[in-house]
Amino acid sequence: MVTIVVGIGYMIGQLPLAMAITRSASDNPDITKSTLEEFSTNPDFTMFGINSNMGFALLLLMFVGALTAFYFIFKPVHDREFKTLVNPYSKIRWNRIFQAFFLWLFMSMILEVVAYFLYPDNYTFHFQWNTFIPLLIISILILPIQTSTEELFFRGYIMQGTGLTPLYKLLSIIGSIIIAMVLYSSISKLGFTNVLDDSVLLIIIKKTGLLAALILISLGLNYFIITIVEGLKLPQDHFLMKRTKWMPLLISSVLFGLIHAMNPEIEKFGFGIMQTYYISAGLVLGIMTIMDDGLELALGVHAATNFSGAVFVGYSGAAIQTESLFKTNDVNPVLLLFFFIIISICFLLYMKHKYQWGSFSKLFSSIKDIESDDFMSEDIITL
């Protein structure tokens, strides 16, 4: 129920963007089907005569819609305060959010400087007051809504919601979702959602309808698999009946990767390497969430990552196209993944020492074996 309402909010948030593109396309005869295809792989709003900052703000509105819907549907359905998605304590630990944000941003900038000295010709500097200041304001005020929405949903809602779910149900869920995503990708390549005479709004409606149909197929397949397994009447000590922490971590990370499968970076750099990056990012964010018994560090890190890409260093073909201070002419996805792994290890080890996390073996503990005040052990959501 909550997931459906959040999806509806997300789609409603897309309407201003869809209407702006549709209006520009109808007013400009030079905008053709090829322009729309190019935009899908390189979301540069200037193709439609839309200011980059305005396009950036319109793009973020879909997350405003999703977060608004999420906030208002959560408590009526689950009878819990929305802030319990962040941690089980009485207050949000804001100092952790800001510490994570500035530390991750600082470490990212250090690695970017290293990359600059290794490949100086790959960077171009671009600065204009009239575009940079509005970009900075949007990135400070609105961009965190996008990152927070993703964290609250994946590392908060999904990970908590799967925390007390038996392993066989989790395996069924993730298998069904992967099948649905593969079907979506295959059908999209056939051109069903990108017909020559279709308007931008009609294409979006078709894609949304197709995705909704595949979600229903996924739910049906999931129900079928669970029914079969439950008919086997497995003993409670069977490994498929266990409730672990690593599986919710893995599921939320894979879903985080799959939800980014439609990003333009996938087509530009390749599905394998970019999915490895996104899933790795989900794992790192999930690890710090479990180890710290709260979402604050992940909120700060995710915000810092997208803030850096929007304001400081961007590249052509990225999902976020802005007038950043620097533009890279070419991105090496393997080097990007390597740098991410390095900074993640350093960050996790520092936070482990700073907050006295204890052993990372906590990630592989059974739910019934952990302490009662642990983040994943109480107030678990049933999806």
NORKAJO-V846796 format. One record per residue. N is the residue number from 0. RES is the residue in one letter. PHI is phi in whole degrees, -180 to 180 (999 if undefined). PSI is psi in degrees with one decimal (* if undefined). Layout:
N&RES&PHI&PSI  N&RES&PHI&PSI
This chain:
0&M&999&-51.2  1&V&-62&-44.4  2&T&-61&-41.5  3&I&-64&-45.3  4&V&-64&-41.2  5&V&-62&-40.6  6&G&-63&-39.2  7&I&-65&-43.3  8&G&-60&-39.2  9&Y&-62&-43.3  10&M&-69&-38.8  11&I&-63&-39.2  12&G&-64&-20.1  13&Q&-80&-18.4  14&L&-60&-44.9  15&P&-59&-39.4  16&L&-66&-45.0  17&A&-63&-41.0  18&M&-68&-37.2  19&A&-65&-43.4  20&I&-68&-41.6  21&T&-62&-42.4  22&R&-65&-43.8  23&S&-64&-39.6  24&A&-67&-37.6  25&S&-74&-28.6  26&D&-85&-16.2  27&N&-123&107.7  28&P&-67&-15.8  29&D&-75&-15.9  30&I&-83&113.5  31&T&-118&-175.1  32&K&-60&-37.2  33&S&-64&-32.1  34&T&-65&-42.7  35&L&-64&-39.5  36&E&-65&-40.6  37&E&-66&-37.4  38&F&-65&-33.9  39&S&-66&-25.1  40&T&-102&-17.5  41&N&-146&85.2  42&P&-69&71.0  43&D&-99&109.5  44&F&-70&-16.4  45&T&-65&-19.2  46&M&-58&-29.7  47&F&-105&11.4  48&G&73&21.1  49&I&-100&129.3  50&N&-53&139.2  51&S&-61&-38.2  52&N&-69&-38.8  53&M&-64&-42.7  54&G&-62&-40.0  55&F&-62&-45.3  56&A&-65&-42.1  57&L&-62&-38.7  58&L&-63&-37.3  59&L&-76&-18.1  60&L&-62&-28.1  61&M&-64&-30.9  62&F&-79&-28.7  63&V&-63&-43.6  64&G&-63&-42.9  65&A&-66&-44.4  66&L&-67&-37.8  67&T&-62&-46.9  68&A&-63&-41.4  69&F&-60&-46.2  70&Y&-63&-44.5  71&F&-81&-22.5  72&I&-92&-23.1  73&F&-62&-54.5  74&K&-66&-44.3  75&P&-59&-34.5  76&V&-80&-43.8  77&H&-106&-4.4  78&D&54&44.9  79&R&-140&152.6  80&E&-71&145.4  81&F&-61&-33.7  82&K&-69&-12.7  83&T&-70&-12.8  84&L&-69&-22.0  85&V&-85&-49.4  86&N&-163&168.3  87&P&-88&7.4  88&Y&-92&176.6  89&S&-77&-23.9  90&K&-132&151.1  91&I&-77&134.0  92&R&-87&80.8  93&W&-61&-32.2  94&N&-62&-33.5  95&R&-68&-39.3  96&I&-61&-48.3  97&F&-71&-37.0  98&Q&-62&-45.3  99&A&-64&-41.4  100&F&-60&-52.8  101&F&-73&-34.7  102&L&-67&-45.9  103&W&-65&-40.3  104&L&-63&-43.0  105&F&-63&-46.3  106&M&-66&-38.1  107&S&-63&-40.9  108&M&-67&-34.9  109&I&-62&-47.1  110&L&-66&-32.9  111&E&-67&-37.8  112&V&-64&-41.1  113&V&-61&-45.3  114&A&-63&-35.5  115&Y&-63&-44.6  116&F&-72&-26.6  117&L&-76&-38.9  118&Y&-134&68.8  119&P&-63&-30.3  120&D&-73&-10.3  121&N&-85&-6.5  122&Y&-115&138.1  123&T&-126&137.3  124&F&-94&136.0  125&H&-144&121.3  126&F&-147&126.6  127&Q&-141&126.8  128&W&-57&-42.1  129&N&-68&-20.0  130&T&-105&-30.6  131&F&-72&-42.5  132&I&-63&-47.7  133&P&-60&-38.0  134&L&-61&-42.8  135&L&-63&-41.4  136&I&-65&-45.3  137&I&-62&-41.5  138&S&-69&-29.4  139&I&-82&-39.6  140&L&-93&-36.3  141&I&-110&-38.5  142&L&-55&-39.9  143&P&-60&-22.0  144&I&-65&-40.7  145&Q&-64&-49.9  146&T&-67&-38.6  147&S&-67&-37.5  148&T&-60&-46.3  149&E&-65&-41.2  150&E&-68&-45.2  151&L&-62&-34.8  152&F&-80&-48.8  153&F&-83&-54.3  154&R&-83&-16.8  155&G&-98&-71.9  156&Y&-68&-52.7  157&I&-65&-46.2  158&M&-69&-40.4  159&Q&-68&-41.5  160&G&-66&-28.7  161&T&-95&1.0  162&G&-63&-35.7  163&L&-112&21.7  164&T&-94&131.6  165&P&-57&153.3  166&L&-58&-39.2  167&Y&-65&-33.9  168&K&-71&-38.3  169&L&-67&-41.7  170&L&-63&-37.6  171&S&-66&-42.5  172&I&-62&-50.0  173&I&-69&-34.4  174&G&-65&-42.1  175&S&-65&-39.7  176&I&-67&-41.9  177&I&-62&-42.9  178&I&-61&-43.2  179&A&-63&-41.5  180&M&-67&-38.7  181&V&-64&-42.4  182&L&-62&-42.7  183&Y&-60&-46.2  184&S&-63&-41.8  185&S&-67&-44.9  186&I&-67&-38.0  187&S&-61&-37.3  188&K&-68&-19.9  189&L&-76&-10.4  190&G&93&7.7  191&F&-59&-37.0  192&T&-98&11.3  193&N&-144&57.2  194&V&-77&145.5  195&L&-54&-44.0  196&D&-91&2.8  197&D&-77&144.0  198&S&-79&166.6  199&V&-60&-42.5  200&L&-63&-39.8  201&L&-68&-37.5  202&I&-62&-43.7  203&I&-63&-41.1  204&I&-64&-42.0  205&K&-63&-45.1  206&K&-63&-41.5  207&T&-65&-42.8  208&G&-65&-40.7  209&L&-64&-44.3  210&L&-64&-39.9  211&A&-64&-40.9  212&A&-63&-41.0  213&L&-71&-31.2  214&I&-64&-41.8  215&L&-64&-40.4  216&I&-62&-42.5  217&S&-62&-44.2  218&L&-63&-40.0  219&G&-65&-43.4  220&L&-64&-40.7  221&N&-63&-44.2  222&Y&-62&-39.7  223&F&-64&-45.3  224&I&-65&-44.8  225&I&-62&-40.1  226&T&-61&-41.5  227&I&-64&-47.1  228&V&-64&-42.8  229&E&-66&-27.1  230&G&-70&-19.2  231&L&-75&-18.1  232&K&52&59.5  233&L&-69&146.6  234&P&-67&155.2  235&Q&-64&-24.4  236&D&-89&4.1  237&H&-68&145.1  238&F&-62&-27.6  239&L&-72&-15.5  240&M&-95&-4.5  241&K&-73&154.8  242&R&-117&109.7  243&T&-116&170.4  244&K&-95&-27.7  245&W&-72&-30.6  246&M&-71&-46.5  247&P&-58&-36.4  248&L&-62&-45.9  249&L&-67&-43.4  250&I&-63&-47.4  251&S&-63&-32.5  252&S&-73&-42.7  253&V&-64&-42.8  254&L&-63&-38.2  255&F&-62&-38.7  256&G&-69&-45.0  257&L&-66&-34.9  258&I&-68&-19.7  259&H&-96&6.7  260&A&-66&-19.7  261&M&-94&2.1  262&N&-67&148.2  263&P&-62&-23.8  264&E&-62&-29.1  265&I&-62&-47.4  266&E&-73&-33.3  267&K&-73&-42.5  268&F&-111&-11.8  269&G&112&141.7  270&F&-65&-46.0  271&G&-61&-53.3  272&I&-69&-38.0  273&M&-76&-35.2  274&Q&-67&-34.6  275&T&-61&-41.3  276&Y&-65&-49.3  277&Y&-66&-42.5  278&I&-67&-38.4  279&S&-62&-41.5  280&A&-62&-42.3  281&G&-62&-39.6  282&L&-64&-44.9  283&V&-63&-45.1  284&L&-65&-36.6  285&G&-70&-38.3  286&I&-62&-46.9  287&M&-68&-28.6  288&T&-68&-45.3  289&I&-69&-46.4  290&M&-66&-33.1  291&D&-95&2.3  292&D&54&40.4  293&G&178&166.5  294&L&-96&-3.5  295&E&-60&-45.5  296&L&-63&-41.7  297&A&-64&-38.9  298&L&-60&-43.8  299&G&-68&-43.1  300&V&-66&-45.6  301&H&-63&-42.3  302&A&-63&-41.5  303&A&-65&-39.5  304&T&-61&-50.4  305&N&-73&-31.5  306&F&-64&-43.5  307&S&-61&-44.4  308&G&-69&-31.0  309&A&-82&-37.0  310&V&-102&-40.8  311&F&-100&-57.9  312&V&-133&114.4  313&G&-120&174.2  314&Y&-149&154.7  315&S&-66&135.3  316&G&96&-5.5  317&A&-73&157.4  318&A&-66&-28.3  319&I&-106&111.1  320&Q&-108&109.8  321&T&-136&173.1  322&E&-88&63.9  323&S&-69&162.9  324&L&-61&-39.5  325&F&-124&148.4  326&K&-124&135.4  327&T&-97&133.9  328&N&-76&-28.6  329&D&-147&140.2  330&V&-119&130.2  331&N&-95&104.9  332&P&-64&-30.1  333&V&-67&-44.5  334&L&-64&-38.3  335&L&-60&-45.6  336&L&-65&-40.8  337&F&-62&-46.3  338&F&-62&-39.7  339&F&-63&-43.0  340&I&-63&-42.0  341&I&-61&-50.5  342&I&-67&-33.8  343&S&-67&-44.8  344&I&-62&-46.1  345&C&-61&-43.4  346&F&-64&-47.3  347&L&-64&-41.3  348&L&-66&-38.2  349&Y&-66&-45.7  350&M&-67&-34.4  351&K&-60&-42.9  352&H&-71&-43.5  353&K&-65&-42.7  354&Y&-106&10.1  355&Q&53&56.3  356&W&-68&-31.9  357&G&91&-161.2  358&S&-75&145.1  359&F&-72&-5.0  360&S&-62&-15.7  361&K&-56&-29.4  362&L&-66&-24.5  363&F&-106&10.2  364&S&-78&154.3  365&S&-77&148.8  366&I&-58&-38.5  367&K&-74&-13.8  368&D&-94&-5.1  369&I&-96&165.5  370&E&-69&153.7  371&S&-69&-21.0  372&D&-97&13.3  373&D&-74&152.1  374&F&-56&-38.6  375&M&-94&0.2  376&S&-100&-17.3  377&E&-134&160.6  378&D&56&38.0  379&I&-73&139.1  380&I&-85&141.9  381&T&-101&116.9  382&L&-74&*
